[in-house]
Amino acid sequence: MPKSRRLLLALLALVLATPFATLADGHEWKTVEGDAFTFTEVRDGVWHAVGGGSTAAGSNGAVVVNERDVLVVDSHMTPTAARAMLADLAKITDRPVRYLINTHFHFDHTHGNEVFGPDVEIVAHEFTYRKVASGDTKRGRGYDGFIGSTPQTVEGMRAKLGELSDEDRTAMEQRIAFMMKVYEESEAVEPKAPTLALRKAVTLHRGGREIRLLYLGRGHTGGDVVVYLPQEKALISGDLLTAGLPYMGDAFVPEWVGTLDEVAALDLEVILPGHGPAYTEVERVEHLQLYLIELWQQAVKLFAAGMSAEEAAATIDLTGHAEHFPQIEGAGAPRHAVDRLWELFEAGYVRPAP
């Protein structure tokens, strides 16, 4: 498949996040449908926020409704998406948003920050603060692949319009217009940095609710923060855990495994991931660990053998994990993951001692 086509499919998968979060692992939860977001209440006052339709949400969010205020996790892909989420939030609460947590620096979790006013404390890890403050949300492998490449992708799509039926051409033109709208808004964003940076942990007490903001180690990025609610036994994970295979273009793969050990040590019953529906199968933490371990082990051997990242991405075989990750359809590994591993290897990265 041509690279432009793969990037297009990746973008569409990112933008058109599924709104169907009513059922997860056999559990039926209360849902509230907004104009742009579906809110699923997994515990009393703890909501998973999933964008759908024409809203470019990019990532999931979460909402914790406390006695007198609200904590929101992640601000989505664009200011428009953040405004849509806040408008829909009125369907479940009239309490003011007091805190916004950025789980990590990626654009699809931070580019709505500007919508939150001066009364909202934006909290993140100090690594995330540095990345957002320096403008790194608008450059790098992730942004360039999903957003920066849009004009080239659209150019290829337009070149094929003449080959399509009237119906397919109309649909393609609508997709092009949507993609360019997201691109133009993303390019116009001036990233708003967090106002409070943590190093290891912060605990909030909001009425009778305890909310722990935890940095458990590097993984998906260098500064992943999870939101743990010990009384509810709920974890809002950002992209440290997703419903399927996560993006690994900025990852520290072997450290991610150890960080997930820390996650597994928490008393958990439900996980609200950064992408995909919420779930109660906490054994998925181990499934991802085993995948990452094998990816790392095979990559180390192939790099030592002198293989290029391109060759390794086609050679690595992770089909043994397809039972838990159905998107694995054959041999090969995600190119973004292998490129990142080669980047680390070439920089002299040494796996930290356990």
N, C-alpha and C positions, 0 to 999 in steps of 0.2 A: 504494500500500500504506500503511495507517495507520502512524503513527509507532510506536505500541506494538508492532505486529506486527514492524516492522523491528528494533526493539530486542530483541524476543524472539529473532528469528532470529540476530541478532548474538551474543546471549548464548549461545545453544545452540552456535553455531559456535565460540565461544571456549572453552566448557567441554568440549565433546565433541571434543577434539583427536584426529585420526586416529592409531591405533596402528600403521598399516601402513607401516612405514619400512624393510622388508626390502630393497626395490629402489629405487634412485634413479639415474636417468639411465643405466640399463643395468648398473649395478654391484651385485652381490649382496654384502651384508655380513653378518657374524655378528650374530645377534640373540639376546637373552636375554629371555624373557617373565617378568615379575614378576606379582604379584597386581594391581597397579594401573598399572605402567609397563612399557614396552618399551624395552630398551636396545639400541642398534645400534652396533656397534664399527666406526667408519670408519677408524681407524688403531689401531695397537697401544696399548691402554690408553686410547683416546679414544672416549668413548661419547656418543651422542645419546640423551637421555632424553625419551620422549614418553608422556604420560599418556593413559589411555583408560577405557572403561567408565563406572563410576559415580563415578570420581574427578574432582573439579573441579580439574584441573591448571591450566587456563587458558593456560599457555604451556609451551613446551618448556624443558628444561634440558640440561645437559651435565655429564659426569663425566670427569675426567682422573685416571687411576690412576697414581700415581708409585711410585718405588722403596719409599718408606716411608709415604706418606700419600696423601690424595685431595683434589683441588680440585673443587668443585661450582660450576656456573654457574647462577644464579637459583634462587629458592626457591619459585616457583609461587604459586598464587592464594590458598591458605588454609593454615593450619597443618596441617590434616588431610592435604592433598596433600603437604606437605613430609615429614610423618611417614611417609606411604605410600612416598614415593620413597626415604627413608633405609632403611626396612624392606626394600624390594626391592633396594636397593644391596648387601645382604649376599649376593645371588645372584651378584655378579660380583667382589666383593672383601671381605676382612676388615680392610683397612687403615683407619685412622681418617681422618675428614674434618678437614683442617687449615685449608682456606680455602673461603670462600663468596664468589663474585663476584656483585654486583648489576649487571647491564649497564645498567639505567636504573631510574627511580623507580616506574614503573607498578605498580599493586597486584598484577597477575598475575605479576609477577617478584620481588616483595619481601614479600608478606604471609605467607610461611612462614619469614621470618627468625628469629622467636622460637623456633623449634624447635631451632636450632643453639646449642649450649652455649657456655660461656665459653672453651673451648679452641679455638674456631673464630674465625679472623679474618675479619670481613665487610668486603670491599673494594669500593669504588665511587668514582666521580668525586665531587669536592667538591660539584657541583651536586646530584647524587643524594642525597648525605648531607643537604644542607639541606632538600631536598624531603621526604625520609622523616622526618627529625627534627622537621619542622614539622607533620607530619600530612597533607601534601598528597597522599599516596597514597589518602586517603579522601574526596577532594573533587575537583571539576573535571569537565571534559567527559567524560573517559574513565570515571571511577568512577561519575559520575551516570548516564551512559548505559547502562553495562553492569550496575551493581549497584544504585545508588540508585533507579532506576526500577522495580526488581523488584516492589514492592507494587502499583503501578499496573498493571503488565503482568499480574500474577497476578489482580488484580481483574477485568480484562477477560476473562481465560481462564475464570475461575469463572462469569462471567455467561453463558458459552456452553455450560457443561456440560450443561444440560438439553436442548440441541439435538443431542447426540451419541448414538451407539449405545452399548450397554453396554461394548463392547470399547474404543471410542475414548475413552469417558469415563474408564475405568480408566487408560488410557495418559496421558490429560491430567492426571488427579489425581496420577499418579506424577511427571510432569514438574513440576507445581506444587510438590509436596513437596520435590523435589530442588532446585528454584530457591530456595525459601524457606530450605532448609537452608544453601545457599551464601550467601544474603543475610544470614541471621542470624549465621553465622560471620564473614563479612566485616565486618559492622558491629561485632562484638565485638573485632576485632583491634586491638591497640595496637601500631602500627608500631615495629619495632625498627630503629634506625638503624645504618648501617655503623660499624665500629670503626676503619677506616683509609680515609682519603680521599686520592685522588691527583689531581693537576692535569693531568699530561700522560702519564706512562708509568711503569710499574714492571715490572721483570723479575725473575721468580722462577727459581731454579735448584733443581730438585728431583731429586736423583740426576743422571742424565745428561740430563734433560729441561729445555729452556728454555721458559719460559712468559712471553709478553709481554702485559701489560695496557696497552692503548693507548686514549687519548682522541685521536681524529683530527679532531674538530670537531663542531659542532652538527648535528643531523639529525632523527632521530625524536623526540628531546627535546633539552634543553640540555646533557645530560651522558652521552651514550652511550659506554660502554666496550666494546671488543671484546677477545676473548682470542685471541691469535695464537700458534700453535705453529710456529716456522720450520722445524724439522727435519721435521715431519710435513706441512708446507705446508697446515695446516688453520686455519680461522677459525671461532670461535664468536661469532656476530654479534649476539646479542640481536635486537631488532626493527629495527636499522639495515638489516638484510636479512631478509626472510621469503620463504617459497616462493611467495607470491602478492603481492598489493598489501598493503602494511603500513598500519596505523592511522596517521593523520596529524593527529590532534586536538591534539597538542602540538608539532607539527613546525616546523622552520625550513626550508621547502622549498628555497629557492635555495642555502642553505648545505649542505643535505643532498647536493646534487649535488657540491659541492666535496669534502665528506668522503668520498664514494664514490670520488672520484679517488684519495684516499689509500689507500683499500681496494684499488683496482685496481692500485696500485703494489706491493702485497705479492705475494710469490711464493706463489700459491695453487693448490691442486688440489681442495679440498673445503671446503664451507661448511655449517656447522651453524646453521640459522636459528632465530629465536625462535618461529616458528610454521611448521608444515609439515615435510615430510621433508627430510633432508640432501640435498645435490646437488653434482655435480661440474662443472656448466655455469657456469663463472665469468663467462661473458658475460652472465649474468643481472644482474650489477652494472650494466652499461651499459644494459640494458633498463629498469631502474628509473630510471636517470639521465634517459633520454630521456622517459619518462613524466612525471617531476617537472618537467623543463624545460618541456614543453608545458603542463602544468597551471599552472605559474607564469605563463607568457607569456599564456595566455588569461585568467587571473584578473586580471592587471594591467590589461589592456585593458577588461575588463568593470567593474572597480571604478572606473576612470577615467571610464567612461561613465555612472556613477551607478547601476549595477544593484545590487540587494540581493543578499545572500548566497543567499537562497532562489531568486531568479531565476537567479543565476549557476550554482548547482548543477544546475539543470535545463537550462541552455544550453550549458555547456562540453561539448565533444565530444572524447573521447579514444579513440574507436573504432579509430583507427589503431594502437593498442597492444594490441588484443584478441588478436592472434596470440600474444603473450607473456603476456598476462594474461586468460585465458578468462572470468574473472568479469565482464569488461566486456561487457555484452549490448546496449548501445545508448548513445545520447547521455546526457550527465549525468555529474556527478562526485560522489564521496562527500560527503555533507553535512558530516560532521565536518571534512573537509579544507578545504572552502570556508569554513566558519564560522571555522576557525583563521586562514585567510588574511585574511579580512575583519577579524578581531580584530587582526592584525598591522598591516594597512593603516591601520586607524583609530587605532592607537597611534603612527603615524608611523614604522613600521619601514622602514629603508632597507637594501637588499641590500648586504652588504659587498663591497668590491672583491675580485676573484679574487686 
